[in-house]
Amino acid sequence: NMASGQQWVLVEMVQAFYEAPAYHLILEGILILWIIRLVFSKTYKLHETSKLTEKEKEDLIEEWQPEPLVSKDHPSLSYDVVTGPPSHKIIINGKECINFASFNFLGLLDNERVKVSALASLKKYGVGTCGPRGFYGTFDVHLELETHLAKFMKTEEAIIYSYGFATIASAIPAYSKRGDIIFVDEAACFSIQKGLQASRSLIKYFKHNDMEDLERLLKEQELEDHKNPRKARVTRKFIVVEGLYINTADICPLPKLVKLKYKYKVRIFLEESMSFGVLGEHGRGVTEHFGINIEDIDLISANMENAVASIGGFCCGRSFVIDHQRLSGQGYCFSASLPPMLAAAAIEALSIMEEDPDIFTVLREKCKHVYKALEGTPGLKLVGVPFAPALHLQLERSLGSRDADMQLLRTIVDHCLERRVALTLARYLEKDERFLPPPR
Amino acid sequence: MNVGVAHSEVNPNTRVMNSRGIWLTYLLLTIVLHIVLLSIPFISVPLVWTLTNVIHNLAMYLFLHTVKGTPFETPDQGKARLLTHWEQIDYGVQFTSSRKFLTISPIVLYILASFYTKYDATHFLINTGSLLSVLIPKLPQFHGVRIFGINKY
């Protein structure tokens, strides 16, 4: 019957245990010892915080001597005061000067239409949006601006950020993670450098605009990938370049870059803050300048604080690529969206750029004119290409130290200011720049 | 970390094994697997025990020691991209309670399986091999080590 059957099974099992081979029992013995050791050994806990006594707290507070945030003789404490909008003329310390010191390339900053549009938006929406884009911060003007930008650039999609500097600095780490590789030009601007830093990727610098140097690095990487294809399969590779370099005022050799992109299977990120609204027949930037198909570039980023004369920045490209930033672009997800009136101003500025592409021709003529005038200034070296909207003047011979050079340049700027010509010194965070440009 | 409650973990994988009820869920799932196998006709009891042990260890090997990274995007730029779940548990701290529990459970299952298979040599070989596949990667000495580059990238 059932009961005796079960009993028989149990008896049989116990018998099997007695007849078990020694190796098996020894192994089980070791395993049981292991369990006992684990159970009785110390269990480590996470977040074991040490509590400070009241006296220790008092001591720490007592010990702390606050330092001034800015030392009294800091150069930033002597500044010029600008009143009114910085358009063709700028009022510095109450003196009206010709403006050579701001990035308002198309003169849209003081444009009547832009102002009217921004004011109308201000009356409708108020100032702030009180939330990030994904959290009640999306207004119709944001969507309109994104569509408008995408249409203007002839790409599938555009995404706007509320701060120009954060645009490329957020876009790079959204795609490139730990273990990925970024090839970048030595002259890349500070916001690119911050993006590279935030990405935690492996950064490989190539000499400024030196395509042979870049190809050398890409070949090296190709060899490495060949040796370790498993690793290569999970490594993303990017080239990050600027359309028009703010640090050198020259343009990247885009056609060669696109060739290298397809040859070595890397993605290209193009930062166009200086070239958007400047280069090309319709102001679409360096792609239009070279007649390159915009779909060959994986991501274009630009800020709207230069030619567009608003605030913020945007990225554009294929929807597949851009849409990724809506959840992964830290600057997009975690900062309040662009104030609607600034978006409205940007929309109006874009409309003006679309309606009258001649302004770009005029701008280029003016640039060439200024270049010609500055060329051959004794003692100063002109850095840049003739059609660049911003140029650098460098000392031909250094005085020996950076401080002395800066001092001399500052004297020149002050002298020009007295003659009612506003120039500005290029300012760098000297300790933070990867390759510090010379004084200019 | 509890499911459905706000948390501030950069990588939720690190604390998920400390969630309330997760050990119980794991034990229940293993028991359900065993019962399902038992209910299949024409399979003998020793075979069911070996099957339970092997399937359990395969699943454990796959989820704890093979799959790397996280199923979600973490804000740490992919710190855990090349780490298995076992290596992510408790930020890599050794001898925590979750680690001890997950080490002891396959051993207990192995001892039970040995007993019910009556210490048969064939069953012994299969069960021991499968046990070692989940015990060796758990040793602190093998933390982050990829023998012969297996599963490195």
Interface residues (C-beta under 8 A of the other chain):
Chain A: E12 M13 A16 F17 E19 A20 P21 H24 L27 E28 L31 I32 W34 I35 L38 V39 S41 K42 T43 Y44 K45 L46 P173 K177 R178 G179 A198 S199 R200 N228 R230 K231 R233 V234 L327 S328 Q330
Chain B: E73 P75 Q77 G78 K79 R81 L82 D90 Y91 V93 Q94 F95 T96 S97 K100 T103 I104 I107 V108 Y110 I111 S114 F115 Y116 K118 Y119 A121 F124 T128 K152 Y153
